[in-house]
Amino acid sequence: MQPGQGRRGDSAIRRGRVRRSLVGAIAFLLLPGCGQQTAAQPIGADAANEAETLVWTKAAGGGEYAMTSRGWGSGNTSYESAVAYRCWKAAKGYDCLSASSLAFGGSISGPEREFARFHAETLPTTKDEAEKLVASDGYSCSYREYMGGIFSETIMSGGNTLIRHSTGIIDYHPWPKTFVQHYLIANSVRGTGYFDCERLSQAIHHGSLATMKTTTIRRSWLD
């Protein structure tokens, strides 16, 4: 199967930008006078704590682990986002993986999960700091539990999608490692390099974001 050409100009949906936009929209709706209904109270974190401090702990099998989550509302009007990080010491700083989840109450499609790789000179102390380290350019993937599951891979450059490929459970053909590596080099893409996004997404799909702290997650997936 030939990978399909991705659409340009849709970079806002990548690397958590949707999450930040939704947070802003929800915060606006919760302001006094914005609607007749009583404002829903935030759950899982203090709404005023926009920084969402990251607490790093030793992960099983090596490396460091941190996770944070936040949500608003209840029932069909609820919204919840969470992100987990796993970092390993590199020659300079840390080589890290990020796994995020975005879910809405009442949705039949389940949460949408995004996966990325990034480099950090030191371990980030807040979620905002970590998200700024995740480059918008390079390779990433996502998984959505819809119609049996949809796995998507994307390569971006200059904030634009160069190529995107989605594959379902019936006709499952993720990009080979060699294709991703060659495409990044041939098109002079700077940013996130290859990592085994397929294995990472499957590990989280069959577990949860807490799986990021276990021996299931391998440093070798960065090679």
Secondary structure, 3 states (H helix, E strand, C coil): CCCCCCCCCCHHHCCCHHHHHHHHHHHHHCCCCCCCCCCCCEECCCCCCCCCECCCEECCCCCEEEEEEEEECCHHHCEEEEEEEEEEECCCCEEEEEEEEEEECCCCCCCEEEEEEEEECCCCCEHHHHHHHCCCCEEEEEEECCCCCEEEEEEEECCEEEEEEEEECCCCCCCCHHHHHHHHHHCCCCCECCCCHHHHHHHHHCCCHHHHHCCCCCHHHHC
